[in-house]
Amino acid sequence: MTNSLLTVAIAFSLDGKTLFTSGYEKIVKYWDLETGNCLQTLRPARPDEGMIITEAIGLAEAKVATLKGLEALEVN
């Protein structure tokens, strides 16, 4: 039971059967302590993911590179 990077916060349910973990990657995982299985993974919204920037005007190359790093797309 772990997040992919360093786990920085944990919280047990009141009944002690489940656990929440969170790390620097901003993902929260919900665990079943009896089985060790991850029941749910919660991820933050990523507003730049899938944004098409092909015809964007006035973007510096550095900004385009940053947006691509955030999963924005240039389509031909």
C-alpha positions as CSV (number, residue, x, y, z in Angstrom):
1,M,0.0,0.0,0.0
2,T,1.7,3.2,-1.2
3,N,1.3,6.2,-3.4
4,S,3.8,6.3,-6.3
5,L,5.9,9.0,-4.7
6,L,6.5,9.8,-1.0
7,T,3.4,9.5,1.1
8,V,3.0,12.7,3.1
9,A,-0.4,12.2,4.8
10,I,-2.5,9.3,6.1
11,A,-5.9,9.1,7.7
12,F,-7.8,6.1,9.1
13,S,-11.5,5.7,8.9
14,L,-13.4,5.7,12.3
15,D,-14.0,2.0,12.1
16,G,-10.3,1.3,11.3
17,K,-11.1,-0.7,8.2
18,T,-9.9,1.7,5.5
19,L,-7.2,4.2,5.1
20,F,-6.6,7.3,2.9
21,T,-3.1,8.2,1.7
22,S,-1.8,11.2,-0.1
23,G,1.6,12.2,-1.6
24,Y,3.3,15.0,-3.4
25,E,1.8,14.0,-6.7
26,K,-1.6,15.3,-5.4
27,I,-3.2,11.9,-5.7
28,V,-5.4,10.5,-2.9
29,K,-5.8,6.7,-2.6
30,Y,-8.4,4.9,-0.6
31,W,-7.3,1.5,0.8
32,D,-9.0,-1.6,2.3
33,L,-6.8,-2.5,5.2
34,E,-8.0,-6.1,5.4
35,T,-7.1,-6.9,1.7
36,G,-4.5,-4.3,1.0
37,N,-6.4,-3.4,-2.2
38,C,-6.7,0.2,-3.4
39,L,-10.4,0.9,-3.6
40,Q,-10.3,4.2,-5.3
41,T,-7.8,6.7,-6.7
42,L,-8.7,10.4,-6.7
43,R,-6.8,12.7,-9.0
44,P,-7.1,16.5,-9.3
45,A,-8.5,18.1,-12.4
46,R,-5.9,18.9,-15.1
47,P,-7.4,21.8,-17.1
48,D,-4.5,21.9,-19.7
49,E,-4.8,18.2,-20.6
50,G,-6.1,17.8,-24.1
51,M,-6.1,21.5,-24.8
52,I,-5.4,22.1,-28.5
53,I,-2.9,24.9,-29.0
54,T,-2.2,24.5,-32.7
55,E,-3.7,27.8,-33.8
56,A,-3.0,29.7,-30.6
57,I,-1.5,33.2,-31.4
58,G,1.2,35.0,-29.4
59,L,2.5,32.1,-27.3
60,A,6.2,32.2,-26.7
61,E,8.1,28.9,-27.3
62,A,8.6,28.4,-23.6
63,K,4.9,28.7,-22.9
64,V,4.1,26.2,-25.7
65,A,6.7,23.8,-24.2
66,T,5.1,24.3,-20.7
67,L,1.6,23.6,-22.1
68,K,2.8,20.5,-23.9
69,G,4.4,19.3,-20.6
70,L,0.9,19.7,-19.1
71,E,-0.5,17.4,-21.8
72,A,-1.8,20.2,-24.2
73,L,-1.7,19.1,-27.9
74,E,-0.4,20.5,-31.1
75,V,-2.3,18.8,-34.0
76,N,-1.5,19.1,-37.7
